[in-house]
Amino acid sequence: MTDAETLPVPGGKIVDNIVHFARTLRKAGVPAGPASVVDAVRAVEVAGIRNREDLYWTLHAVFVHKREHRVLFDEAFRIYWQSRGLIEKMLAILSPVAPPRGAPEKPKAGQTRVSDAFHAAKERMGNETKPQIEVDATFTVSGKELLQAKDFAQMSALEVDEAKRALKSMHLTMDLVRQRRLAPAHKGRMDPRRTLRASMRTGGAMIDLKFRKPVEKRPPLVALCDISGSMSQYTRLLLHFLHAATAERRDVHTFLFGTRLTNVTRQLRMKDPDEALEACSAGVEDWSGGTRIATALREFNRVWSRRVLSGNPTVLLITDGLERDTDEDLEREMDRLHRSCRRLIWLNPLLRYDGFQAKAKGIRAMLPHVDEFRSAHSLNAVADLVAALSGAPSPSSVSSDPRTWLA
């Protein structure tokens, strides 16, 4: 559709296009119900659409109600109401094209979700006229089981999308920790002060016993994620898991480190996961570079520990332990971090190898100061971590005790 084109009076094809466009938005996460579709059709009738920009802002005024929906709407409109220069497209296909010299353009925020929603809506339109074919899959192999155990670094683009959806669906409940503070309760310890106050209201004729018990609270969660070249793919997928945890709870803090430390907690609080991950990548300058674990931990202990380590939190350290700094500095900073938290869990993707041995000096310097040593290379490994944080027994047969690796 070019700017010079004039749309016909709403009716027939334009109404069907608005309906299918609303389905695409709804599939992508924008609340576009039947009432919004009716309002959109009426708005097009009243506005007198003359070009593409008028149609964009008319539908934008009806469907977009929140800031995080703007990116999704813009990408969906660009894909759905794309220009129809068929001659130019055919000439571009038939003409020889030189390979691009620069780096490929990064996908925009929301582009993946909108593309999936668009293709799903397109398949739905095609399936309405196609006969349904039933396939007996009794003796076929389940792809879901293979995906659960597959390494993140070996997944295809389609498998990565499925893994992202699986990570978002994992609920991090975490076990409750008893606090020193007491709160009113129906049973427990007797509360003399509240009991005397209640008896004074009746003149001492009746003594109604009041009780209190220790408060149980889920500990905060702090994640320190390595974004060096060897950890880039694993950290990107684990950030989707941390984004889902941040959406459920406000006491989740996430830091990225390579050669420097970056706090991305505010970026992960964005509701749209694609927009949140793009903001994290834009705010980090040393992604897929080198790593200095001791330097990053020193900065965290000096600047951030008093701010985010209150409340006896659980700390997730996601790194392979391949360090460039001296072992003395690393051991000192690990010991300080371990003393400042309730539980320090090291997630290392190198454990995916059956013959892994803790021979590197950096790994041996870190292991004595962690409570658990776990893998983080697959969906099964993340599921084991969720079970461990929730207080449930881990289904994995591999021991998470770091002392077994130091023998």
C-alpha positions in Angstrom: 0.0 0.0 0.0 1.6 3.3 -1.1 0.9 6.7 0.3 -1.0 7.7 -2.8 -3.4 4.9 -2.6 -6.8 5.6 -1.2 -8.6 2.8 0.8 -12.1 1.9 -0.2 -15.0 2.5 2.1 -14.8 0.0 5.0 -16.6 -3.1 4.0 -15.7 -6.4 2.4 -12.0 -7.0 2.3 -10.9 -4.2 4.6 -13.2 -5.4 7.4 -11.8 -9.0 7.0 -8.3 -7.5 7.1 -8.9 -5.6 10.3 -10.4 -8.8 11.9 -7.3 -10.8 11.0 -5.0 -8.0 12.0 -6.6 -8.0 15.5 -6.1 -11.7 15.7 -2.4 -11.2 15.0 -2.2 -8.5 17.7 -4.0 -10.8 20.2 -1.6 -13.7 19.4 1.4 -11.4 19.9 0.1 -10.3 23.4 -1.9 -7.1 22.7 -5.4 -7.3 24.2 -7.6 -6.9 21.1 -11.1 -8.2 21.8 -14.2 -8.2 19.6 -15.2 -4.8 21.0 -11.9 -3.3 19.9 -12.4 -4.7 16.4 -15.8 -3.1 16.1 -14.4 0.2 17.3 -11.5 -0.1 14.8 -14.0 -0.6 11.9 -16.1 2.3 13.0 -13.0 4.5 13.4 -11.9 3.7 9.8 -15.4 4.6 8.6 -15.3 8.0 10.3 -11.6 8.9 9.7 -11.8 8.7 5.9 -8.5 6.9 5.4 -6.5 8.3 2.5 -3.0 6.8 3.0 -1.0 4.3 5.0 -0.1 6.8 7.8 -3.8 7.6 8.4 -4.6 3.9 8.7 -1.7 3.4 11.1 -2.6 6.1 13.5 -6.4 5.3 13.4 -5.7 1.6 14.3 -3.0 2.7 16.8 -5.6 4.9 18.7 -7.9 1.9 19.0 -5.6 -1.0 19.8 -2.7 0.5 21.8 -3.4 1.4 25.4 0.0 0.8 27.1 3.5 1.8 26.3 4.8 -1.8 26.0 2.2 -2.4 23.3 3.6 0.2 20.9 6.5 -1.9 19.7 4.3 -4.9 19.1 1.7 -2.9 17.2 4.4 -1.1 15.1 6.0 -4.4 14.1 2.6 -6.1 13.4 1.4 -3.2 11.2 4.7 -3.3 9.3 4.4 -7.0 8.6 0.6 -7.2 7.9 0.0 -4.0 6.0 3.2 -4.2 3.9 3.6 -2.5 0.6 2.4 -4.3 -2.5 5.2 -3.4 -5.0 5.1 -6.7 -6.8 7.1 -5.5 -9.8 9.8 -4.0 -7.7 10.0 -7.2 -5.6 10.3 -9.4 -8.7 13.0 -7.2 -10.2 14.9 -7.4 -6.9 14.6 -11.2 -6.9 15.8 -11.6 -10.5 18.6 -9.1 -10.3 22.0 -10.1 -8.9 22.7 -8.8 -5.4 26.1 -8.4 -3.9 26.5 -9.9 -0.4 26.2 -7.5 2.5 29.5 -6.2 3.8 28.4 -5.1 7.3 27.0 -7.1 10.2 23.4 -8.3 9.8 20.8 -6.1 11.3 19.6 -7.1 14.8 15.9 -8.0 15.1 13.8 -5.3 16.6 12.0 -5.7 19.9 8.9 -7.8 19.5 9.8 -8.8 15.9 10.0 -12.5 16.8 6.7 -12.6 18.7 4.9 -10.7 16.0 6.3 -12.8 13.2 5.2 -16.0 15.0 1.7 -14.5 15.6 1.4 -13.5 11.9 2.4 -16.9 10.7 0.0 -18.6 13.2 -2.9 -16.4 12.0 -2.0 -17.1 8.4 -2.0 -20.8 9.0 -5.3 -20.5 10.8 -6.8 -18.8 7.7 -5.5 -21.6 5.5 -6.6 -24.4 7.8 -10.2 -23.1 7.7 -10.6 -24.4 4.1 -8.2 -27.4 4.3 -9.5 -30.8 5.4 -8.2 -32.0 8.7 -5.9 -35.0 8.5 -5.4 -37.2 11.6 -2.0 -38.8 12.1 -1.4 -41.7 14.4 1.7 -40.8 16.4 1.6 -43.7 18.8 5.0 -45.1 18.0 6.8 -41.8 17.2 9.5 -40.3 19.3 8.6 -37.3 21.4 10.5 -34.2 20.4 9.8 -32.5 23.7 11.9 -35.1 25.6 14.8 -34.5 23.3 14.5 -30.8 23.7 14.6 -31.0 27.5 18.0 -32.6 27.5 19.5 -30.8 24.5 22.4 -28.3 25.0 21.4 -24.7 24.6 24.5 -24.1 22.3 23.4 -26.9 19.9 19.8 -25.8 19.5 18.4 -24.5 16.2 16.5 -21.2 15.9 13.1 -23.0 16.2 14.3 -25.0 19.2 15.6 -21.8 20.9 12.1 -20.3 20.5 10.6 -23.4 22.1 13.2 -23.3 24.9 12.3 -19.6 25.6 8.7 -20.5 26.0 9.5 -23.4 28.3 11.7 -21.2 30.4 9.0 -18.5 30.8 6.5 -21.2 32.1 8.8 -22.3 34.9 7.5 -20.9 38.2 10.2 -20.1 40.8 8.4 -20.5 44.1 11.5 -20.9 46.4 11.4 -22.2 49.9 10.2 -20.1 52.8 12.8 -18.9 55.4 11.8 -18.2 59.0 12.6 -14.7 60.1 13.4 -13.3 63.5 10.4 -10.9 63.4 7.2 -12.1 65.0 3.7 -11.5 63.5 0.2 -12.0 65.0 -1.2 -15.5 64.5 -4.0 -17.8 65.7 -1.6 -20.1 67.4 2.1 -20.2 68.5 3.8 -18.1 71.2 1.6 -16.1 73.6 1.8 -12.4 73.0 1.5 -10.7 76.5 1.2 -7.2 75.2 -1.7 -7.9 72.9 -3.3 -10.1 75.5 -3.3 -7.4 78.2 -4.6 -4.8 75.7 -7.5 -7.1 74.8 -8.3 -7.8 78.4 -8.4 -4.0 79.3 -11.2 -3.5 76.8 -13.5 -5.7 78.9 -12.2 -4.4 82.2 -10.3 -7.5 83.0 -13.5 -9.6 83.0 -12.3 -11.7 80.1 -8.8 -12.7 79.1 -8.6 -13.4 75.4 -5.2 -15.0 74.7 -3.3 -13.6 71.7 -0.5 -15.4 69.9 2.3 -14.6 67.5 4.7 -16.7 65.4 7.9 -16.0 63.4 7.3 -14.6 59.9 8.1 -16.8 57.0 9.4 -15.1 53.9 10.8 -16.1 50.5 14.5 -14.9 50.3 15.4 -12.4 47.6 17.2 -13.7 44.5 20.4 -12.1 43.1 21.8 -13.4 39.8 25.4 -12.7 38.6 25.6 -13.7 34.9 28.8 -14.1 32.8 28.4 -12.7 29.3 31.8 -13.6 27.9 32.1 -15.4 24.5 31.9 -18.9 25.9 28.8 -18.0 28.0 26.8 -15.8 25.7 24.3 -18.3 24.4 23.6 -19.8 27.8 23.2 -16.4 29.5 20.8 -15.2 26.8 18.4 -18.1 27.4 18.8 -17.9 31.2 17.8 -14.2 31.0 14.4 -15.3 29.8 14.1 -17.4 32.9 15.2 -14.5 35.1 12.7 -12.2 33.2 9.8 -14.5 34.1 11.0 -14.6 37.8 11.3 -10.8 37.9 7.7 -10.5 36.6 6.4 -12.6 39.4 8.5 -11.1 42.2 10.0 -7.6 42.8 13.0 -8.8 44.9 15.0 -10.3 42.0 18.2 -8.5 41.0 20.2 -9.3 37.9 23.8 -8.3 37.1 25.8 -9.0 33.9 29.6 -9.1 33.9 32.4 -9.6 31.4 35.2 -7.1 31.8 32.9 -4.9 33.9 29.7 -5.2 36.0 26.3 -3.9 34.7 23.0 -3.8 36.6 20.2 -4.8 34.3 17.4 -5.2 36.9 15.5 -2.3 35.6 15.6 -3.5 32.0 14.3 -7.0 33.0 11.3 -5.4 34.7 9.9 -4.4 31.3 6.8 -6.5 30.6 7.7 -7.4 27.0 10.5 -10.0 27.1 11.9 -9.1 23.6 12.0 -5.4 24.6 13.7 -6.3 27.9 16.4 -8.4 26.3 17.1 -5.8 23.7 17.4 -3.2 26.5 19.9 -5.4 28.3 22.0 -5.9 25.2 22.0 -2.1 24.5 23.1 -1.3 28.0 26.1 -3.7 28.0 29.2 -2.8 26.2 31.3 -5.9 26.8 28.9 -8.6 25.6 30.8 -11.7 24.1 34.1 -10.3 25.2 36.6 -11.3 27.8 35.8 -12.0 31.5 37.3 -10.9 34.8 35.4 -12.6 37.5 37.4 -11.3 40.4 37.2 -7.7 39.2 33.4 -8.0 38.8 32.9 -9.6 42.2 35.1 -6.9 43.8 32.9 -4.2 42.3 29.7 -6.0 43.4 30.9 -6.5 46.9 32.1 -2.9 47.3 29.2 -1.1 45.5 26.1 -3.3 45.4 26.3 -5.8 48.3 24.7 -3.5 50.9 21.9 -2.6 48.5 20.8 -6.0 47.2 22.1 -8.5 49.7 19.8 -7.5 52.6 17.2 -10.1 53.7 19.6 -13.0 53.5 19.2 -13.7 49.8 20.1 -16.6 47.5 22.8 -15.8 44.9 23.1 -17.5 41.5 26.6 -17.2 40.0 26.3 -18.2 36.3 29.8 -18.6 34.8 32.2 -21.2 33.5 34.9 -20.1 36.0 37.6 -19.5 33.4 39.3 -16.5 35.0 42.0 -14.1 33.9 42.8 -12.5 37.2 44.9 -13.9 40.0 43.5 -16.7 42.1 44.2 -14.9 45.4 41.8 -12.0 44.4 39.2 -14.4 43.2 39.2 -16.5 46.3 39.0 -13.5 48.6 36.1 -12.0 46.7 34.3 -15.3 46.6 34.7 -15.8 50.3 33.3 -12.3 50.9 30.3 -12.9 48.7 29.6 -16.3 50.3 29.6 -14.7 53.8 27.1 -12.0 52.7 24.3 -14.3 51.4 22.3 -17.2 52.7 23.0 -19.6 49.8 25.5 -19.3 46.9 24.7 -21.6 43.9 27.2 -21.8 41.1 25.7 -22.7 37.7 28.4 -23.9 35.3 27.6 -25.2 31.8 30.9 -27.1 31.7 29.2 -29.8 33.8 27.5 -30.9 30.6 30.6 -32.9 29.8 30.7 -36.3 31.5 34.5 -36.2 31.9 34.6 -32.7 33.5 37.2 -32.3 36.2 37.9 -29.3 38.4 41.5 -28.8 37.3 41.5 -25.1 36.3 42.9 -22.8 39.1 40.0 -20.4 38.9 37.4 -23.2 39.4 39.3 -24.7 42.3 39.6 -21.3 43.9 35.8 -20.8 43.7 34.5 -24.2 44.6 35.3 -24.1 48.4 33.1 -20.9 48.7 29.9 -22.2 47.1 27.0 -24.2 48.6 25.9 -25.9 45.4 27.6 -26.7 42.1 25.1 -27.3 39.3 24.9 -27.3 35.5 22.9 -24.8 33.5 23.1 -26.0 29.9 19.6 -27.4 29.2 16.0 -27.2 30.2 16.4 -30.2 32.5 19.2 -28.5 34.3 17.1 -25.4 34.9 14.2 -27.5 36.1 16.5 -29.1 38.6 17.5 -25.7 39.8 13.9 -24.6 40.2 13.2 -27.8 42.2 16.2 -27.1 44.4 15.3 -23.5 45.1 11.7 -24.6 45.9 12.8 -27.1 48.5 11.9 -30.1 46.5 14.3 -33.0 46.0 16.3 -32.7 42.8 15.4 -35.4 40.2 19.0 -35.3 38.8 21.3 -38.1 39.9 24.4 -35.8 39.7 25.6 -34.5 43.1 25.5 -30.8 43.6 27.9 -30.9 46.5 31.0 -28.9 45.5 33.2 -31.1 47.8 32.8 -34.0 45.5 34.6 -32.1 42.7 37.5 -31.1 45.0 38.5 -34.6 45.9 
